[in-house]
Amino acid sequence: MTTSGNTQQRADAGAALTPLIEALREIVGPAGLLLEDDVRARPAGVASRQGIQARVLVRPASTAEVSAVLAVCHAAGVPVIPQGGLTGLVHGADAQAHEVILSLERMQRIEPVDTTQRVLIAEAGVILAQAQDAAAAAGLLLPVDLGARGSATLGGMVATNAGGNRVIRYGMMRENLRGLEVVLADGTVLDSMNELVKNNSGYDLKHLFIGSEGTLGIVTRVVLRLSEPPAGRRMALVAMPDFAAVCTLLRQLDHAMDGRLSAFEVMWQDFYHVVTTPPALARPPLPQDHPFYVLVEASVDDDSQGDRFDDALGAALEAGVVVDATLAKNERECAALWGLRDDVAQLRRFGPLVAYDISLRLADSGHYVETVRAEIAQRWSGARLWAFGHLGDGNVHLAVHVPDLDPQRRVELDTLVYSPLQALHGSVSAEHGIGIEKKPWLGVSRTPAEVNVMRLLKQALDPKGVLNPGRVFDGVAGTP
Ligand SMILES: Cc1cc2nc3c(=O)[nH]c(=O)nc-3n(C[C@H](O)[C@H](O)[C@H](O)COP(=O)(O)OP(=O)(O)OC[C@H]3O[C@@H](n4cnc5c(N)ncnc54)[C@H](O)[C@@H]3O)c2cc1C
């Protein structure tokens, strides 16, 4: 689009939004409405390429206000883009000039933790770390955890069905959500705040909204299941001779720990090298010449469980499944091991990166990564690929640098990464969602019949297409 085209688009958007602004101010009051430069001055989020384009940002302070905001936007046919902590990585919350941003940042109340029912009830704008702290203060564990815990909101995490570090033991957001309250496109409030473990009375509607990326409704409140916290944890970093050994160790450790394995994070050699070499702060706890490294963690309640972890690793060493290992002796060493695994930012020193978040059957993962790596190296000199991920969940993250990556090369790169997944029945998105970024690739992981049912649901719940239009898929009324 040319500069004059942009100016025209802004002018058109202005004309459509102007009559709405007074109605929104009436609902949320002056503190709840930001306009023009006050909107564009805000941080655009970790993955945003374009900065904030929107002119209007509304910050309701209650479910009733969210409902009223949606009702007026729906009547006016103006698209609404929900925003949480803006840590999403697929541009799902990037808003255009003609769209209204609805931020949940003034909805951050946490109810007193119910230690009998073991649930936490909170508004959707609550930051994950705050919810974790509230659960811990009540002697319980909110087990969902991820690197963006200081910014990601509970609503955004439901909308993306976030996973993270302990999925192997506790599951993703879906497994930890008992109920929710959601506001539909026309302002209808759907109260589905179930606290029960068992409730098979009809359809469990919360599942429609988990992972729907804000396209079917705006999550306003959640009921989260809490768990008993383990007394402690045992952690080790181990070096592996090949990918078959990685698969063997996962099975052996999970078996030995009776399902108490809480993390199984794999780093391919070149990733480990980068995060343990200056300017990275971590020094290599193990030599850097092994093909694979795995960070393993298990929850333990007593010494005998700790011994079982150590014994299982000892047996793996003796059998040659593991070729070297270091055990974390205390919490400080545990944090240091997680620190090197989480130091993904080190990869940026090699230039701009494209990040992929894919899912595969475990047995296919090793061969897939090597094939993609070889094809990228063959096609572009100077290109690099680093692989790591929550391998216990079959989740591989690829970070790729291709010099002078223009739009044409980007399409070629995406094709190279995504198209083999179809034959392997893998997924183009393990955790981050589809948003705008992965829309062209949805068909790799979902059949035409599945996408049609998604469209039918969208049509049924949001026939005017005003909620996060153009995210996940196109082709419903109101989407570009
Ligand atoms: C350092 C880092 C580490 C990360 N690690 C992980 C990880 O391990 N696992 C993982 O799964 N993700 C991870 N992510 C991605 C990100 O944290 C998650 O996608 C998170 O769930 C997004 O929450 P948010 O509040 O920031 O949502 P946003 O980024 O604001 O929004 C994400 C999407 O949800 C929609 N949305 C937001 N709030 C609502 C709501 N209340 N109702 C309806 N729709 C809404 C938005 O429109 C958008 O489509 C990571 C991100 C970073 C930056």
The ligand as an ORCA input file, in Angstrom:
! r2SCAN-3c Opt
* xyz 0 1
  C       9.506    -15.435     26.045
  C       8.244    -16.131     25.608
  C       8.069    -17.476     25.929
  C       6.898    -18.131     25.534
  N       6.765    -19.442     25.851
  C       5.636    -20.078     25.523
  C       5.466    -21.451     25.866
  O       6.350    -22.086     26.420
  N       4.286    -22.043     25.561
  C       3.278    -21.350     24.916
  O       2.212    -21.929     24.675
  N       3.430    -20.059     24.541
  C       4.565    -19.404     24.827
  N       4.730    -18.102     24.452
  C       3.658    -17.416     23.704
  C       2.693    -16.590     24.558
  O       3.219    -16.304     25.821
  C       1.343    -17.296     24.712
  O       0.733    -17.407     23.449
  C       0.355    -16.576     25.654
  O      -0.674    -17.484     25.897
  C      -0.253    -15.291     25.125
  O      -0.911    -14.593     26.190
  P      -1.104    -13.008     26.136
  O      -1.903    -12.589     27.317
  O       0.204    -12.338     25.967
  O      -1.996    -12.859     24.834
  P      -1.843    -11.852     23.604
  O      -0.511    -11.981     22.987
  O      -2.258    -10.489     24.015
  O      -2.951    -12.454     22.629
  C      -2.797    -13.721     22.057
  C      -4.079    -14.080     21.276
  O      -5.161    -14.258     22.186
  C      -6.206    -13.293     21.954
  N      -6.662    -12.862     23.274
  C      -5.934    -12.240     24.244
  N      -6.674    -12.092     25.349
  C      -7.893    -12.636     25.082
  C      -9.093    -12.802     25.839
  N      -9.216    -12.367     27.101
  N     -10.147    -13.415     25.247
  C     -10.064    -13.860     23.969
  N      -8.958    -13.716     23.212
  C      -7.877    -13.124     23.763
  C      -5.556    -12.203     21.114
  O      -6.491    -11.546     20.282
  C      -4.535    -12.996     20.311
  O      -5.156    -13.607     19.208
  C       5.899    -17.425     24.798
  C       6.084    -16.078     24.476
  C       7.250    -15.435     24.863
  C       7.405    -13.985     24.508
*
